[in-house]
Amino acid sequence: MKMNRLLFCFLALWLLQSCTSQTKKINGVSFVAANESVNDLHISPVVKVNANYAAVMPFGFVKNLSHPQVTYNTKGQWYGETNEGSKQYINALRKKKVNIMLKPQIWVWHGEFTGFIEMKNETDWKALEASYSKFILEYAQVAQDVQAEIFCIGTELERFIDNRPDYWLKLIHEIKQVYKGKLTYAANWDEFKRTPFWGVLDFIGIDAYFPVSDSKTPTVEECLAGWEKHKNTVSTLSGKFDKPVLFTEYGYRSVDYAGKEPWRSDRSMTQVNLKAQTNTTKALFETFWKEDWFAGGFIWKWYHNHERAGGENNSRFTPQNKPVEALIKMQYELYK
């Protein structure tokens, strides 16, 4: 009897450890760059929501969709968008034991969509390649210097990739000579199926703004049904490349019709709907976080001054100081 009891305890302990190892996820926040340094007061709310990862996002800028030069790390940028600021943010997050995905991004002036960046001739394509390589390899070195757990090589650059796949394969090889951690790319939700280089990265990265419901206030059940076809496509791709899927961005605005076109960020959508944001987020968690092939994700987006961010009259993406924040905290607690 004593032996059986010991065996039972051993098996129970093993099962607990096994379940824990299977359910631990990347529970991330997209930590927005600000025009100042950050400290423990800014990082503590990240810890309190049970996040174990933060995406730090320096920026480069291009003048328009056909301009071949990336401008970055300038005095005119916000501090958190620069090389120095990124390092300071990472060090502050590290002090609180938050892991890092360094995710350098491009901003097209006037907010045009980066996926439409496309050159008009070979000369400009070559110039863009040289400029982007300089930008991304410099931040690959930053990622190596700070020992970032993940480095994201680009975000929503579909036409650049469609037109220049050989360049991207060469670039990934060059990045690997500099940075020795895990690599991903943040493909847009309608782009990831044709991204040509998943086989040489560590994660299939998706900015997960999939449409899941046309309702003004979608129910969790409607969103779960809306996810079915998308989930099948995502899981099939994961199996094809034998790579885990990482939502490099996910989240919903607190507005009416939050699940219809989740990628929309225009300010004409002002009708606050906190329940729509909570229900869509809950359905996403229920659909993906339990899957072994799913690595986790980074909520879009998290501001450093938590006490002033979001709130119940805010219609933007941030979950801060809204009901959905409690949901995220609970979900991240289960899978940390």
KAFEN-V866687 format. One record per helix or strand of 2 or more residues. SS is the DSSP state (H for helix, E for strand). FROM is the first residue (numbers start at 1). LEN is the number of residues. If there is no record, write none. Layout:
ss=SS from=FROM len=LEN
ss=SS from=FROM len=LEN
This chain:
ss=H from=2 len=22
ss=E from=26 len=6
ss=H from=40 len=9
ss=E from=53 len=4
ss=E from=59 len=4
ss=E from=71 len=2
ss=H from=79 len=3
ss=H from=83 len=13
ss=E from=99 len=5
ss=E from=105 len=4
ss=H from=109 len=3
ss=H from=114 len=3
ss=H from=122 len=24
ss=E from=150 len=6
ss=H from=158 len=6
ss=H from=165 len=14
ss=E from=182 len=7
ss=H from=192 len=3
ss=H from=198 len=3
ss=E from=203 len=5
ss=H from=220 len=22
ss=E from=244 len=7
ss=H from=274 len=15
ss=E from=294 len=9
ss=H from=306 len=3
ss=H from=323 len=12
